[in-house]
Amino acid sequence: MAYTDSPQEMKKISSIKEECFELLEQYRCGRRDPYVTFLLLEEKRVVGAYFAGEFALELAGTVPMPEAEEWVDKAEHKLQPRNFNKQSRDLNVYSSFAARAAVRRAQLPLHRHMLTTQTLPPLDLVEETYMRTLEDSKQVTEVLRAKVGSAPEIGRQALVGLLGEVSVLLLGQRAAKTIGTHEWFPLQSTLFEDNANRFQGPGHGWDVSFFTHMSVEDPIDLAYKVQVKTRDGPYGGEKDEPGIARLNITPDLVVDKREQPHLLAAVIIEECYLEATYPEAAVQRVMPSLGKRTGRLLDKIEQ
């Protein structure tokens, strides 16, 4: 597969992305109607399709049923592969948008269930979406490995960052499947939660939400917020707000000093995939390391 980015194309996409964020900021400030915002976002090519889908899911959490489910339907429609495949069949600047859309689409049944029932998802639904997310994110790891050594840094980092978030999400859902999903469950953060650093200032955003539901009489509670970074570092002096735990893929999830930081998240996803598809082979090869990584994740969020 050829790598097709050019400085001109990347500059164009960066400009479209900024236009999308400006529309979202106008909505947040009450200067633009939600449906008009959605329509304006979806006009902006692949980038707009991704943001329109994410925005629709965000809106689903702000309105009652049945309108909430209608917005989830809109999110599912905008995140479909047909909105990304034509532009993303090569390894290009659109790859990270297509990859993010695929992961969100795989997890969408979980969002739909929690929004429409106000309960944590049942195990059978978790098993189904976990496998679908593994399959989609495994494809992203293959794209990343193809880009190593041949793609601009910005192209690699977009996928490395996404895979870091997904690896933590999958480790959390793996633990929930074992512990039981009726009391505790992780889910991707929403558009405004993920990008809160931009809208509210440094340190406000997070990538993975951990929900609890202690009894049917109680509402679902957002108990833990996790900001995922590829490796430990100052990140421009950014300090997370109280209640947000920062997890650095390196060193927090390293179990072998030979593991390469820029590929560690891909390795974790591949380990989860092997465990799910070839459990007998996984017993010796990956289950010990997955157990250690999962334990470190749980220790981190409960600090």
TIBADREN-969388 format. One line per 2 residues: number of its first residue (from 1); their letters; for each residue x, y, z of N, C-alpha, C, O, CB. Coordinates in steps of 0.1 Angstrom, whole numbers. Glycine has a CB too. Layout:
BEGIN
NUM	A	X/Y/Z/X/Y/Z/X/Y/Z/X/Y/Z/X/Y/Z | ...
! end
This chain:
BEGIN
1	MA	8/-12/0/0/0/0/9/12/0/19/13/7/-10/0/12 | 5/22/-8/13/34/-9/9/44/2/-2/44/7/12/41/-23
3	YT	19/52/6/16/63/16/14/75/7/23/79/0/28/64/26 | 2/82/9/-2/92/-1/-3/106/5/-7/115/-2/-15/88/-6
5	DS	1/108/17/1/121/23/10/131/15/20/127/10/4/121/38 | 6/143/15/15/154/10/13/166/20/3/167/27/11/159/-4
7	PQ	23/175/21/22/186/30/9/194/28/3/199/37/34/195/30 | 6/196/15/-6/203/11/-19/197/16/-27/204/21/-6/205/-4
9	EM	-19/184/14/-31/177/19/-33/177/34/-44/179/39/-31/162/14 | -22/175/41/-22/175/55/-26/189/61/-33/190/71/-8/171/61
11	KK	-21/199/54/-25/213/58/-40/215/56/-47/222/64/-17/223/50 | -45/210/45/-59/211/42/-68/204/53/-78/210/57/-63/205/28
13	IS	-64/192/56/-71/184/66/-71/191/80/-81/191/87/-66/170/67 | -59/197/83/-58/204/96/-67/216/96/-73/219/106/-43/209/98
15	SI	-69/223/85/-78/234/84/-92/230/86/-100/236/93/-76/241/71 | -96/219/79/-110/214/81/-112/209/95/-123/212/101/-112/202/71
17	KE	-103/203/102/-104/199/116/-106/211/124/-115/211/134/-92/192/120 | -99/222/122/-101/234/130/-115/240/127/-121/245/137/-91/245/126
19	EC	-120/239/115/-133/244/112/-144/236/120/-154/241/125/-136/243/97 | -142/223/121/-151/214/129/-151/218/143/-161/219/149/-147/200/127
21	FE	-139/220/149/-138/224/163/-145/238/165/-151/240/176/-124/225/168 | -144/247/156/-150/260/157/-165/258/157/-172/265/165/-146/269/145
23	LL	-171/250/149/-185/247/149/-189/241/162/-200/245/168/-189/238/138 | -181/232/168/-185/226/181/-184/236/192/-192/236/201/-175/214/183
25	EQ	-174/245/191/-173/256/202/-185/265/201/-191/269/211/-160/264/200 | -190/268/189/-202/277/187/-214/270/193/-222/276/200/-204/280/172
27	YR	-215/257/191/-226/250/198/-225/250/213/-235/253/220/-227/235/193 | -213/247/218/-211/247/233/-215/261/239/-219/261/250/-197/243/236
29	CG	-212/271/232/-215/285/237/-229/289/234/-233/301/238/-205/295/231 | -237/280/229/-251/284/226/-254/293/214/-264/298/213/-257/291/238
31	RR	-243/294/205/-245/302/194/-250/295/181/-252/301/171/-232/309/191 | -251/282/182/-255/274/171/-264/263/175/-262/256/185/-243/269/163
33	DP	-275/261/167/-285/250/170/-278/236/168/-269/235/159/-297/251/160 | -281/226/176/-274/213/175/-276/206/161/-267/201/156/-279/204/186
35	YV	-288/207/156/-291/200/143/-283/207/132/-278/201/123/-306/199/140 | -283/220/132/-276/228/122/-261/225/123/-254/223/113/-278/243/124
37	TF	-256/224/135/-242/220/137/-239/207/131/-229/205/125/-238/220/152 | -248/197/134/-246/184/128/-245/185/113/-237/178/106/-257/175/133
39	LL	-255/192/107/-255/193/92/-243/200/86/-237/195/76/-268/201/88 | -238/210/93/-226/217/88/-213/208/90/-204/209/81/-224/230/96
41	LE	-213/200/100/-201/191/102/-201/181/91/-190/178/86/-202/184/116 | -212/175/88/-212/164/78/-209/168/64/-206/160/56/-226/157/79
43	EK	-209/181/62/-205/186/49/-190/186/46/-186/187/35/-210/200/47 | -183/184/57/-168/186/56/-160/173/54/-152/170/62/-163/193/68
45	RV	-164/166/43/-156/155/38/-154/144/49/-163/143/58/-142/159/33 | -144/137/48/-141/126/58/-140/131/72/-146/125/81/-129/118/54
47	VG	-133/141/74/-131/147/88/-145/151/93/-148/148/105/-122/159/87 | -153/157/85/-167/161/90/-176/149/93/-183/150/102/-173/170/80
49	AY	-174/139/85/-182/127/88/-179/121/101/-188/117/109/-180/116/77 | -166/121/104/-162/116/118/-167/124/129/-173/119/138/-146/115/118
51	FA	-165/137/128/-170/147/138/-185/147/139/-190/148/150/-164/161/136 | -192/146/128/-207/145/128/-211/133/136/-221/134/144/-212/145/114
53	GE	-205/121/134/-208/109/141/-206/110/156/-214/107/164/-201/98/135 | -194/116/159/-191/118/173/-200/128/180/-204/126/192/-176/122/175
55	FA	-204/138/173/-213/149/178/-227/143/180/-233/146/190/-213/161/169 | -231/135/171/-244/129/173/-245/120/185/-255/120/192/-248/120/160
57	LE	-234/112/188/-234/104/200/-234/113/212/-240/110/222/-222/95/199 | -226/124/212/-226/133/223/-240/139/226/-244/139/237/-217/145/220
59	LA	-247/142/215/-261/148/217/-270/137/223/-280/141/230/-266/153/204 | -268/125/219/-277/114/224/-277/114/240/-287/109/246/-272/101/219
61	GT	-266/118/246/-265/118/260/-271/130/267/-271/131/279/-251/117/264 | -277/139/259/-282/152/264/-297/153/263/-303/162/268/-276/163/257
63	VP	-304/143/256/-318/144/254/-325/131/259/-318/120/260/-321/146/238 | -338/131/261/-345/119/266/-348/110/254/-347/113/242/-358/123/273
65	MP	-353/98/258/-358/88/248/-371/94/242/-378/100/250/-359/74/254 | -375/91/230/-367/83/220/-357/91/212/-351/86/203/-377/76/210
67	EA	-356/104/214/-347/113/207/-333/108/208/-325/109/199/-349/127/211 | -330/103/220/-316/98/223/-312/87/213/-301/87/207/-314/94/237
69	EE	-321/78/211/-318/67/202/-318/72/187/-310/66/179/-329/56/203 | -325/82/184/-325/87/170/-311/93/168/-305/92/157/-335/98/168
71	WV	-305/100/178/-291/105/176/-281/94/175/-271/95/168/-288/115/187 | -283/83/183/-274/72/182/-274/66/167/-264/62/162/-277/61/192
73	DK	-286/66/162/-288/61/148/-280/70/138/-274/65/129/-303/60/144 | -281/83/140/-274/92/132/-259/90/133/-251/90/123/-277/107/135
75	AE	-254/88/146/-240/85/148/-236/73/140/-225/73/134/-237/83/163 | -244/62/141/-240/50/134/-240/52/119/-231/46/112/-251/39/138
77	HK	-249/60/114/-249/62/99/-237/70/95/-231/66/85/-262/70/96 | -232/80/102/-221/88/98/-208/80/100/-198/84/93/-220/101/106
79	LQ	-207/71/109/-195/63/112/-193/51/103/-184/43/105/-194/60/126 | -202/49/94/-201/37/85/-189/37/76/-184/48/72/-214/36/76
81	PR	-183/26/73/-171/25/64/-172/33/51/-162/38/46/-168/11/62 | -184/33/45/-186/39/32/-182/54/32/-179/60/22/-200/38/27
83	NF	-182/60/44/-179/74/45/-164/77/46/-159/88/46/-185/81/57 | -156/66/47/-142/67/49/-134/58/39/-122/62/36/-138/62/63
85	NK	-139/48/33/-131/38/26/-125/44/13/-113/42/10/-140/27/22 | -133/52/6/-128/57/-7/-115/65/-5/-106/64/-13/-139/66/-14
87	QS	-115/74/5/-104/83/8/-93/75/16/-81/80/15/-108/95/15 | -96/64/22/-87/58/32/-82/45/27/-76/37/35/-93/57/45
89	RD	-83/41/14/-79/28/10/-64/27/10/-58/16/10/-85/25/-4 | -57/38/9/-42/39/10/-39/44/24/-47/49/31/-35/47/-1
91	LN	-26/43/28/-22/48/41/-20/63/39/-9/67/34/-8/41/46 | -30/71/43/-29/85/41/-34/93/53/-36/87/64/-37/89/29
93	VY	-35/105/52/-38/114/63/-52/111/69/-55/115/80/-38/128/58 | -60/104/61/-74/101/66/-74/88/75/-84/85/81/-83/99/54
95	SS	-63/81/75/-63/68/82/-67/69/96/-75/60/101/-49/62/81 | -63/79/103/-66/79/118/-81/82/120/-87/77/129/-58/90/125
97	FA	-87/90/111/-102/93/112/-109/80/109/-119/77/116/-106/104/102 | -105/72/99/-112/60/95/-110/50/107/-120/43/110/-106/54/82
99	AR	-98/50/113/-96/40/124/-104/44/136/-110/35/143/-81/40/127 | -105/57/139/-113/61/151/-127/58/149/-135/54/158/-110/76/154
101	AA	-132/60/136/-146/58/133/-149/43/135/-160/39/140/-149/62/119 | -140/34/131/-142/20/132/-143/15/146/-151/7/149/-130/12/125
103	VR	-134/20/155/-134/16/169/-147/21/175/-153/14/183/-122/22/176 | -151/34/173/-163/39/179/-175/31/174/-184/28/182/-165/54/176
105	RA	-175/28/161/-186/20/155/-187/7/162/-199/2/165/-185/19/140 | -176/0/165/-176/-13/171/-182/-12/185/-188/-21/190/-162/-19/171
107	QL	-179/-1/192/-183/1/206/-197/7/207/-203/8/218/-174/9/213 | -203/11/196/-216/18/196/-227/11/203/-235/17/210/-220/22/182
109	PL	-228/-3/201/-239/-10/208/-239/-8/223/-249/-8/230/-239/-24/205 | -227/-7/229/-225/-4/243/-231/9/247/-238/11/257/-211/-6/248
111	HR	-227/19/239/-232/33/242/-247/33/241/-254/39/249/-226/43/232 | -253/26/230/-267/26/228/-274/20/240/-284/25/245/-270/18/216
113	HM	-269/8/245/-275/2/256/-275/10/269/-285/12/276/-267/-12/259 | -264/17/272/-263/25/284/-271/37/283/-277/41/293/-248/28/287
115	LT	-272/43/272/-280/55/270/-295/52/271/-303/60/277/-277/62/257 | -299/41/265/-314/38/264/-319/30/276/-331/31/279/-316/30/252
117	TQ	-311/23/284/-315/16/295/-311/21/309/-316/18/319/-311/1/294 | -300/30/308/-294/35/320/-289/24/329/-290/24/342/-304/44/328
119	TL	-284/13/323/-278/2/330/-265/-2/323/-263/1/312/-288/-10/331 | -256/-9/331/-244/-14/325/-247/-25/315/-257/-32/317/-234/-18/335
121	PP	-239/-27/305/-243/-37/295/-241/-52/299/-233/-55/308/-234/-35/282 | -250/-61/294/-249/-75/298/-237/-81/292/-231/-76/282/-262/-82/294
123	LD	-233/-92/297/-220/-99/293/-221/-103/278/-210/-102/272/-218/-111/302 | -232/-108/273/-232/-112/259/-230/-101/250/-223/-103/240/-245/-119/256
125	LV	-235/-89/253/-233/-77/245/-218/-73/245/-212/-69/235/-242/-66/249 | -212/-74/257/-198/-70/259/-189/-79/251/-180/-75/245/-194/-70/274
127	EE	-192/-92/252/-184/-102/245/-184/-99/230/-174/-99/223/-189/-116/247 | -196/-96/224/-198/-93/210/-190/-81/206/-183/-81/196/-212/-92/207
129	TY	-192/-70/213/-185/-58/209/-170/-58/212/-162/-52/205/-191/-46/217 | -166/-65/222/-152/-67/225/-145/-74/213/-134/-69/209/-150/-75/238
131	MR	-151/-84/208/-145/-91/197/-145/-82/184/-135/-82/177/-153/-104/194 | -155/-75/182/-156/-66/170/-145/-55/172/-139/-52/162/-170/-60/169
133	TL	-144/-50/184/-133/-39/186/-120/-45/184/-111/-38/178/-135/-33/200 | -117/-57/189/-104/-64/187/-101/-65/172/-90/-62/167/-104/-77/193
135	ED	-111/-70/164/-109/-72/150/-105/-59/143/-96/-58/134/-121/-78/143 | -113/-48/146/-110/-35/139/-97/-29/144/-90/-24/135/-122/-26/142
137	SK	-94/-30/156/-82/-24/161/-70/-32/157/-59/-27/155/-82/-23/177 | -71/-45/155/-60/-54/150/-56/-49/136/-45/-49/133/-64/-68/150
139	QV	-66/-45/128/-63/-40/115/-55/-27/116/-47/-24/108/-76/-38/107 | -58/-19/126/-51/-6/128/-37/-9/132/-28/-2/127/-58/2/139
141	TE	-34/-20/140/-21/-23/143/-13/-27/131/-1/-24/130/-20/-34/154 | -19/-33/121/-12/-37/109/-9/-25/101/2/-24/94/-21/-47/101
143	VL	-18/-15/101/-15/-2/94/-4/5/100/5/10/93/-28/7/94 | -3/5/113/8/12/120/21/5/117/31/12/114/5/12/135
145	RA	21/-8/118/34/-15/115/38/-12/101/50/-12/98/32/-30/118 | 29/-11/92/33/-8/78/39/6/77/46/9/68/21/-9/69
147	KV	34/15/86/39/29/85/53/31/91/59/41/88/29/38/92 | 57/22/100/69/24/107/81/25/98/83/16/89/72/13/117
149	GS	88/36/98/100/38/90/96/44/76/105/47/69/106/25/88 | 83/46/73/80/50/60/71/62/60/69/69/49/74/39/52
151	AP	65/65/71/55/76/71/59/88/80/68/86/89/41/70/77 | 54/100/77/58/111/85/54/109/100/45/101/103/51/124/80
153	EI	61/115/109/59/113/123/44/116/127/39/109/135/68/122/131 | 38/126/121/25/130/125/15/119/121/5/116/128/20/143/118
155	GR	18/112/110/9/101/106/10/89/116/0/83/119/12/96/92 | 22/86/120/24/75/129/18/78/143/11/70/149/39/72/131
157	QA	21/90/148/16/94/161/1/94/163/-4/91/173/22/108/165 | -6/98/152/-21/97/153/-26/83/156/-35/82/163/-27/103/140
159	LV	-20/73/149/-24/60/151/-19/54/165/-25/47/171/-19/51/140 | -6/58/168/-1/54/181/-10/58/193/-12/51/202/14/59/183
161	GL	-14/71/192/-22/77/202/-36/69/203/-40/66/214/-25/91/200 | -42/67/192/-55/59/192/-53/45/197/-61/41/206/-60/58/177
163	LG	-42/38/193/-40/25/198/-38/24/213/-41/15/220/-29/18/190 | -31/35/218/-29/35/233/-42/36/240/-44/29/250/-21/48/236
165	EV	-51/44/235/-65/45/241/-72/32/240/-78/28/250/-73/57/235 | -71/26/229/-79/13/227/-73/2/235/-81/-6/240/-79/10/212
167	SV	-60/2/236/-54/-9/244/-59/-8/259/-61/-19/265/-39/-8/244 | -60/4/264/-64/5/278/-79/2/279/-84/-5/288/-62/20/283
169	LL	-87/6/269/-101/3/269/-103/-12/268/-111/-18/276/-108/9/256 | -96/-19/260/-97/-34/259/-92/-41/272/-99/-51/276/-89/-39/247
171	LG	-81/-36/278/-77/-42/290/-88/-41/301/-90/-50/309/-64/-36/295 | -94/-29/301/-105/-26/311/-117/-35/308/-122/-41/318/-109/-12/311
173	QR	-121/-37/296/-132/-45/293/-129/-60/295/-138/-67/298/-137/-42/278 | -117/-63/292/-112/-77/295/-114/-80/310/-119/-91/314/-98/-79/291
175	AA	-110/-71/319/-112/-72/333/-126/-73/337/-130/-81/345/-105/-61/341 | -134/-64/331/-149/-64/334/-155/-77/330/-164/-81/337/-156/-52/327
177	KT	-151/-83/319/-157/-96/315/-154/-107/326/-162/-116/328/-151/-100/302 | -142/-105/332/-138/-115/342/-145/-112/356/-151/-122/362/-123/-115/344
179	IG	-145/-100/360/-151/-96/373/-166/-96/372/-172/-100/382/-146/-82/376 | -172/-93/361/-186/-92/360/-190/-77/356/-185/-68/362/-193/-96/373
181	TH	-198/-76/345/-201/-63/340/-213/-56/347/-217/-45/343/-204/-64/325 | -219/-63/357/-231/-57/363/-228/-46/373/-237/-38/376/-239/-68/370
183	EW	-216/-44/377/-213/-34/387/-202/-24/382/-201/-13/387/-208/-40/399 | -194/-27/371/-183/-19/368/-180/-21/353/-179/-33/348/-170/-24/377
185	FP	-178/-10/346/-175/-12/331/-169/1/325/-172/12/329/-189/-15/324 | -158/-1/317/-152/10/310/-158/12/296/-162/3/289/-137/7/309
187	LQ	-157/25/292/-163/29/279/-154/41/274/-149/48/282/-178/33/280 | -153/42/261/-146/54/255/-153/67/260/-165/67/261/-147/53/240
189	ST	-145/77/262/-150/90/265/-157/95/253/-154/91/242/-139/99/270 | -166/105/255/-173/111/244/-165/123/238/-154/126/243/-187/116/248
191	LF	-170/128/227/-162/139/220/-158/150/229/-147/154/228/-171/144/208 | -167/156/236/-164/167/245/-156/163/257/-148/172/262/-177/174/249
193	ED	-157/151/262/-148/147/273/-134/145/268/-125/149/274/-154/133/278 | -133/138/256/-120/136/250/-112/149/247/-100/150/249/-121/128/238
195	NA	-120/159/242/-114/171/238/-116/183/248/-116/195/244/-120/175/224 | -119/179/260/-121/190/270/-108/198/272/-110/210/277/-125/183/284
197	NR	-97/193/269/-84/202/270/-86/214/261/-81/225/264/-72/194/267 | -92/212/250/-93/222/240/-104/232/244/-103/244/243/-96/217/226
199	FQ	-115/227/249/-127/235/252/-126/241/266/-132/252/268/-139/227/251 | -120/235/276/-120/239/290/-106/243/295/-105/249/306/-126/229/298
201	GP	-96/239/288/-82/242/292/-74/229/295/-80/218/297/-82/250/305 | -61/230/296/-52/218/298/-56/210/310/-60/216/321/-38/222/298
203	GH	-55/197/309/-58/188/321/-72/184/323/-74/177/332/-53/195/333 | -81/188/315/-95/185/317/-100/173/309/-110/167/312/-104/197/313
205	GW	-93/169/299/-97/158/290/-93/144/295/-84/143/302/-92/160/276 | -101/134/291/-97/120/294/-102/111/282/-110/116/274/-103/116/307
207	DV	-97/99/282/-99/90/271/-108/78/274/-116/74/265/-86/85/266 | -108/73/286/-116/61/290/-123/64/303/-118/69/312/-107/49/291
209	SF	-137/62/303/-145/64/314/-148/50/321/-152/41/314/-158/71/310 | -147/49/334/-151/37/341/-163/40/349/-163/48/358/-139/32/350
211	FT	-174/33/346/-187/35/352/-190/24/363/-185/12/361/-198/35/342 | -197/28/373/-202/18/383/-217/19/384/-223/29/381/-195/20/397
213	HM	-223/8/389/-237/7/391/-240/-3/402/-241/-15/400/-245/3/378 | -240/3/414/-240/-6/426/-253/-13/429/-253/-24/434/-236/2/438
215	SV	-264/-7/424/-277/-13/426/-287/-7/416/-285/4/411/-282/-11/440 | -298/-14/413/-308/-10/404/-314/3/408/-320/11/400/-318/-20/401
217	ED	-314/6/421/-320/19/426/-311/31/423/-316/42/423/-323/17/441 | -298/28/421/-288/39/419/-286/42/404/-287/33/396/-275/36/426
219	PI	-283/54/401/-280/58/387/-266/53/384/-258/50/393/-281/73/384 | -263/51/371/-249/48/367/-240/60/371/-244/72/369/-248/46/351
221	DL	-229/57/377/-220/67/382/-206/66/374/-201/56/372/-217/65/397 | -202/78/369/-188/79/363/-178/79/374/-176/90/380/-187/91/354
223	AY	-172/68/377/-164/66/389/-149/70/387/-143/76/395/-165/52/394 | -144/67/375/-130/69/372/-128/75/358/-136/71/348/-122/56/373
225	KV	-119/84/356/-116/90/343/-101/87/341/-93/91/349/-120/105/343 | -97/82/329/-83/79/326/-79/86/314/-85/85/303/-82/64/325
227	QV	-68/94/315/-61/100/304/-50/91/300/-41/88/309/-57/115/308 | -49/87/287/-39/78/283/-29/85/275/-32/93/266/-46/67/274
229	KT	-16/83/278/-5/88/270/4/77/266/5/67/273/3/99/279 | 11/79/255/20/69/250/32/66/259/35/54/262/25/72/236
231	RD	37/77/265/48/75/274/49/86/284/42/97/282/62/74/266 | 56/84/295/57/94/305/64/107/300/73/106/292/65/89/317
233	GP	59/118/304/65/131/299/58/143/305/46/141/310/65/131/284 | 63/155/303/57/167/309/45/172/301/37/178/306/67/178/310
235	YG	45/169/288/34/173/279/31/188/281/20/192/283/21/165/282 | 41/196/279/40/210/280/36/216/293/30/226/294/30/215/269
237	GE	39/209/304/35/213/317/21/210/321/16/215/331/38/228/318 | 14/203/312/0/200/315/-2/192/327/5/182/329/-7/193/303
239	KD	-11/196/336/-14/188/348/-29/184/348/-37/193/346/-10/196/361 | -31/172/351/-45/167/350/-53/172/362/-48/174/373/-46/152/350
241	EP	-66/175/359/-75/179/370/-77/168/380/-76/156/377/-89/184/364 | -81/172/393/-84/161/402/-95/152/397/-105/156/391/-88/168/416
243	GI	-93/139/400/-103/129/395/-100/123/382/-107/114/377/-116/136/394 | -89/128/375/-84/122/363/-71/115/365/-61/121/369/-83/133/351
245	AR	-71/102/363/-58/94/364/-51/94/351/-57/91/341/-61/80/370 | -38/96/351/-30/95/339/-23/82/338/-16/78/348/-20/107/338
247	LN	-25/75/328/-18/62/326/-9/64/313/-13/67/302/-28/51/324 | 4/61/315/14/62/305/16/48/300/21/39/308/27/69/309
249	IT	13/45/288/15/31/282/29/26/286/31/15/290/13/31/267 | 39/35/283/53/33/288/56/44/298/56/55/295/63/34/276
251	PD	59/40/311/63/26/315/52/18/322/55/7/326/75/28/325 | 40/24/324/30/18/333/26/3/329/23/-5/338/18/26/334
253	LV	26/0/316/21/-13/311/32/-21/306/30/-32/300/10/-11/301 | 45/-17/308/56/-25/303/58/-37/312/59/-36/324/69/-16/302
255	VD	60/-49/306/63/-61/313/76/-67/309/82/-76/315/52/-71/312 | 82/-62/298/94/-67/292/102/-54/287/97/-47/279/92/-77/280
257	KR	114/-53/293/122/-41/289/125/-40/275/130/-29/270/135/-40/298 | 124/-50/267/127/-50/253/115/-44/245/116/-42/233/130/-64/248
259	EQ	104/-42/251/92/-37/244/94/-23/239/99/-15/246/79/-38/253 | 91/-20/226/93/-7/220/81/2/223/69/-2/221/95/-9/205
261	PH	84/14/229/73/23/233/62/26/222/50/26/225/78/36/238 | 67/28/210/57/32/199/49/20/194/40/23/187/65/39/188
263	LL	53/8/198/45/-4/193/39/-11/205/32/-21/203/54/-13/186 | 41/-6/217/36/-14/229/21/-15/229/15/-26/232/40/-7/242
265	AA	14/-5/226/-1/-5/225/-6/-16/215/-15/-23/217/-7/8/222 | 1/-16/203/-2/-26/193/0/-40/198/-8/-49/195/6/-23/180
267	VI	11/-42/206/14/-55/211/3/-59/221/-1/-71/221/28/-55/219 | -2/-50/229/-13/-53/239/-25/-57/232/-32/-67/235/-15/-41/248
269	IE	-29/-50/221/-41/-54/213/-39/-67/207/-48/-75/207/-44/-43/203 | -27/-70/202/-24/-83/195/-25/-94/206/-29/-105/203/-11/-83/188
271	EC	-20/-91/218/-21/-101/229/-36/-104/232/-40/-116/233/-14/-96/241 | -44/-94/233/-58/-96/236/-65/-104/225/-74/-112/227/-66/-82/237
273	YL	-61/-101/212/-67/-108/201/-63/-123/201/-71/-131/198/-62/-101/187 | -51/-126/204/-46/-140/205/-54/-147/216/-58/-158/214/-31/-140/207
275	EA	-55/-140/227/-63/-147/238/-77/-150/234/-82/-160/238/-62/-138/251 | -83/-141/227/-97/-142/224/-100/-152/212/-110/-159/212/-103/-129/220
277	TY	-90/-154/203/-92/-162/192/-85/-176/193/-90/-185/187/-87/-155/179 | -74/-176/200/-67/-189/202/-64/-191/217/-52/-190/220/-54/-189/193
279	PE	-74/-193/225/-72/-193/239/-62/-204/244/-54/-202/254/-85/-196/246 | -61/-215/237/-52/-226/242/-37/-221/240/-29/-223/248/-54/-239/234
281	AA	-35/-215/228/-21/-210/225/-18/-198/234/-6/-196/237/-20/-206/211 | -28/-191/239/-26/-178/247/-22/-181/261/-16/-173/267/-38/-170/246
283	VQ	-25/-193/266/-23/-196/280/-8/-193/284/-5/-186/294/-26/-211/283 | 1/-198/276/15/-196/279/21/-184/273/30/-177/279/23/-208/274
285	RV	16/-180/261/22/-169/254/19/-155/258/28/-147/259/19/-170/239 | 6/-153/262/2/-139/264/-6/-137/277/-6/-126/282/-6/-134/253
287	MP	-12/-147/283/-20/-145/294/-13/-140/306/-18/-132/314/-27/-158/298 | 0/-145/309/7/-139/320/10/-124/319/8/-117/328/21/-146/322
289	SL	14/-120/307/16/-105/305/3/-97/305/3/-86/311/24/-103/292 | -7/-103/300/-20/-96/300/-25/-94/315/-31/-84/318/-31/-103/292
291	GK	-23/-105/323/-27/-104/337/-19/-93/344/-25/-86/352/-24/-117/343 | -6/-92/341/2/-81/348/-3/-68/343/-4/-58/351/17/-83/345
293	RT	-5/-66/330/-9/-53/325/-22/-49/330/-25/-37/334/-9/-53/310 | -32/-58/331/-45/-55/336/-44/-51/351/-51/-42/355/-54/-67/334
295	GR	-36/-58/359/-35/-55/373/-29/-41/375/-34/-34/384/-26/-65/379 | -20/-37/366/-14/-24/367/-24/-13/364/-24/-2/370/-1/-23/358
297	LL	-32/-16/354/-43/-6/350/-52/-4/362/-55/7/365/-50/-11/337 | -57/-15/368/-66/-14/379/-60/-7/391/-66/1/397/-71/-28/383
299	DK	-47/-10/393/-40/-3/404/-39/12/401/-41/21/410/-26/-8/406 | -37/16/389/-35/30/385/-48/38/387/-48/49/392/-31/31/370
301	IE	-59/32/383/-72/40/384/-77/41/398/-85/50/401/-83/34/375 | -72/32/406/-77/33/420/-68/40/430/-70/40/442/-80/19/425
303	Q	-57/45/424/-47/53/433/-54/65/439/-48/73/446/-35/57/425
! end
